[in-house]
């Protein structure tokens, strides 16, 4: 059976990882900032099939990044729940005599 210290260390590690996932999730929306994603954004300097392919690709990537952001947030929440359970377990472990 793990000791109280081991459980608390594991909980702290999971909390730290959750913070990392949250930081990544918060940074993802800025990934494509300033990159054209509408036809009107491209028209002044880029037209034709290549521009359309670019827009199709950028929209797909934006959707994928939205999904990744959701996944990062869900993972962070899962890690925090697990850390909470580990701390609860640690509270139940008797102190060494």
PyMOL commands that set and color helices and strands:
alter all, ss='L'
color gray80, all
select helices_A, chain A and resi 4-28+39-43+49-92
alter helices_A, ss='H'
color red, helices_A
deselect
rebuild
show_as cartoon
